[in-house]
Amino acid sequence: MRSKKKKLRQEKLLKLLEQNPLYTDKELAQALKASVSTIRLDRALLGVPELRERTKHMAQRATSKLRSLKQSEVVGDLLELEPNKWALSVLQTKKEMAFRHTDYVCDHYVYSQASSIAIAVVEADMVIIDSMRGEYKRHAKVGDVLIARAKVGVHKDNKYIVSVRTRVGDQEIFVGRFIAVAIDSLEPQD
């Protein structure tokens, strides 16, 4: 009976991490109604690394597929990338990102993360944003972890429609629709 319960919990743990690899041990413990130490033991038995290691491995895999930007040009950490399909980025907000004398994160950080992931998801040597329509649904605060997911919709010739949704926890804070253009080369301007 006990081993059956343990096996079921471990299967649920793997499913949860498949859905969201950024779950902390504490969040997993709450979701599975178990202690944090039980979750850590289960992870160890299943060979699932801790959050920091999972994030590091995901970032290495994703950046190896990155073509349109250098890794240093991506705002946040690129965690997953399936070129011309979808991408996932995470940004840990800090005090220096806030408006002066507040805990509200400057909106240009939210936009920059979304814009850079919209560029990163397009598989081309050079990509620029042609236009964007977006809406801030809530403001981010210092300490929030911004998770942005980009999804490529239709594309024709060298133009791609990329939808980006940014959330903090379960709450969506930004939605943007970008038109990204893949270009062969930039002409020097006079």
C-alpha positions as CSV (number, residue, x, y, z in Angstrom):
1,M,0.0,0.0,0.0
2,R,2.7,2.4,1.0
3,S,4.9,1.8,-2.0
4,K,1.9,2.2,-4.3
5,K,1.2,5.6,-2.8
6,K,4.8,6.5,-3.2
7,K,4.9,5.4,-6.8
8,L,1.7,7.4,-7.6
9,R,3.2,10.5,-5.9
10,Q,6.4,10.2,-7.9
11,E,4.4,9.8,-11.2
12,K,2.4,13.0,-10.3
13,L,5.7,14.8,-9.4
14,L,7.1,13.9,-12.9
15,K,3.9,15.1,-14.6
16,L,3.9,18.4,-12.7
17,L,7.6,19.0,-13.6
18,E,6.8,18.2,-17.2
19,Q,4.0,20.8,-17.2
20,N,6.2,23.4,-15.4
21,P,9.9,22.6,-14.9
22,L,10.2,25.8,-12.8
23,Y,8.2,24.5,-9.8
24,T,10.1,24.8,-6.5
25,D,10.3,21.9,-4.0
26,K,7.9,23.9,-1.8
27,E,5.4,24.3,-4.6
28,L,5.6,20.6,-5.5
29,A,5.1,19.7,-1.8
30,Q,2.0,21.8,-1.6
31,A,0.6,20.4,-4.9
32,L,1.3,16.8,-3.8
33,K,0.3,17.3,-0.1
34,A,3.7,16.1,1.0
35,S,6.6,17.5,3.0
36,V,9.5,19.3,1.2
37,S,11.9,16.6,2.4
38,T,9.7,13.9,0.9
39,I,9.7,15.8,-2.4
40,R,13.6,16.1,-2.3
41,L,13.9,12.4,-1.6
42,D,11.5,11.5,-4.4
43,R,13.5,13.8,-6.8
44,A,16.7,12.2,-5.8
45,L,15.3,8.7,-6.3
46,L,14.0,9.7,-9.7
47,G,17.2,11.4,-10.7
48,V,15.5,14.8,-11.1
49,P,17.9,17.7,-10.3
50,E,17.0,20.6,-8.1
51,L,15.5,23.7,-9.6
52,R,18.8,25.6,-10.1
53,E,20.3,22.6,-12.0
54,R,17.1,22.0,-14.1
55,T,17.1,25.7,-15.1
56,K,20.8,25.6,-16.0
57,H,20.4,22.5,-18.2
58,M,17.3,24.0,-19.9
59,A,19.2,27.2,-20.6
60,Q,22.2,25.4,-22.1
61,R,19.9,23.3,-24.4
62,A,17.9,26.3,-25.5
63,T,20.8,28.7,-26.2
64,S,22.4,26.0,-28.3
65,K,19.5,26.5,-30.7
66,L,19.6,30.3,-30.6
67,R,20.3,31.8,-34.0
68,S,18.8,35.3,-34.2
69,L,20.4,36.8,-31.1
70,K,23.5,36.3,-29.0
71,Q,22.7,34.8,-25.6
72,S,23.7,38.1,-23.9
73,E,21.1,40.0,-26.0
74,V,18.2,37.9,-24.6
75,V,16.5,39.7,-21.7
76,G,16.1,37.1,-19.0
77,D,17.2,33.5,-19.2
78,L,16.1,31.5,-22.3
79,L,15.0,28.1,-20.9
80,E,13.4,26.4,-23.9
81,L,13.5,27.1,-27.6
82,E,11.8,25.2,-30.4
83,P,12.7,27.4,-33.4
84,N,9.8,28.8,-35.4
85,K,7.4,27.2,-32.9
86,W,7.7,28.4,-29.3
87,A,10.1,29.6,-26.6
88,L,10.2,30.1,-22.8
89,S,12.1,32.7,-20.9
90,V,12.4,33.6,-17.2
91,L,13.4,36.9,-15.6
92,Q,14.1,37.3,-11.9
93,T,13.2,40.9,-11.0
94,K,15.5,43.0,-8.8
95,K,15.4,46.3,-6.9
96,E,17.4,48.1,-9.6
97,M,14.7,47.3,-12.1
98,A,12.1,49.2,-10.1
99,F,10.8,52.8,-10.6
100,R,12.5,55.1,-8.1
101,H,11.1,54.8,-4.5
102,T,8.7,52.0,-5.4
103,D,8.7,48.2,-5.7
104,Y,7.1,48.3,-9.1
105,V,9.2,47.0,-11.9
106,C,9.7,49.4,-14.9
107,D,7.5,48.3,-17.7
108,H,10.3,48.4,-20.2
109,Y,11.8,45.3,-18.6
110,V,8.6,43.3,-19.2
111,Y,8.5,44.6,-22.8
112,S,12.2,43.9,-23.4
113,Q,11.9,40.3,-22.2
114,A,8.8,39.8,-24.5
115,S,10.5,41.4,-27.5
116,S,13.7,39.5,-27.1
117,I,11.9,36.1,-26.9
118,A,9.8,37.1,-29.9
119,I,13.0,37.6,-31.9
120,A,14.7,34.5,-30.4
121,V,12.0,32.2,-31.5
122,V,12.4,33.0,-35.2
123,E,15.0,30.9,-36.8
124,A,17.0,33.4,-38.9
125,D,20.4,35.1,-38.7
126,M,18.8,38.6,-38.4
127,V,15.4,39.3,-37.0
128,I,13.8,42.7,-36.2
129,I,10.4,43.7,-34.7
130,D,8.3,45.4,-37.3
131,S,5.3,46.2,-35.1
132,M,3.8,45.2,-31.8
133,R,0.4,45.4,-30.1
134,G,0.3,44.7,-26.4
135,E,-1.4,45.1,-23.1
136,Y,-0.2,45.2,-19.6
137,K,-2.7,43.4,-17.4
138,R,-0.9,43.9,-14.1
139,H,2.3,45.5,-12.9
140,A,5.3,43.4,-11.8
141,K,6.9,44.0,-8.4
142,V,10.5,43.5,-7.2
143,G,11.1,39.8,-6.5
144,D,8.5,38.6,-9.0
145,V,9.7,35.9,-11.5
146,L,8.5,36.8,-14.9
147,I,7.8,33.8,-17.2
148,A,7.4,34.7,-20.8
149,R,6.2,32.2,-23.4
150,A,6.4,33.0,-27.1
151,K,4.4,31.1,-29.7
152,V,4.8,31.5,-33.5
153,G,1.5,31.7,-35.3
154,V,1.2,32.2,-39.0
155,H,4.1,33.4,-41.1
156,K,4.3,34.4,-44.7
157,D,7.6,34.9,-46.6
158,N,9.8,36.5,-44.0
159,K,7.2,37.9,-41.6
160,Y,6.2,36.0,-38.5
161,I,3.3,36.7,-36.1
162,V,4.6,35.9,-32.6
163,S,2.3,36.0,-29.5
164,V,4.0,36.4,-26.2
165,R,2.3,36.0,-22.8
166,T,4.1,36.9,-19.6
167,R,2.9,35.7,-16.2
168,V,3.9,35.9,-12.6
169,G,2.8,32.7,-10.9
170,D,-0.7,31.9,-12.3
171,Q,-1.4,35.6,-13.2
172,E,-0.9,36.9,-16.7
173,I,0.7,40.4,-16.6
174,F,1.4,41.1,-20.2
175,V,0.1,39.9,-23.6
176,G,1.8,41.1,-26.8
177,R,1.5,40.3,-30.5
178,F,4.7,41.0,-32.4
179,I,5.4,41.0,-36.1
180,A,8.9,39.8,-36.5
181,V,10.7,40.1,-39.8
182,A,13.6,37.9,-40.8
183,I,16.0,39.8,-43.0
184,D,18.9,38.7,-45.1
185,S,21.2,41.6,-44.2
186,L,20.9,45.0,-42.9
187,E,21.7,47.7,-45.4
188,P,24.0,50.4,-43.9
189,Q,22.0,53.6,-43.6
190,D,23.5,57.0,-44.8
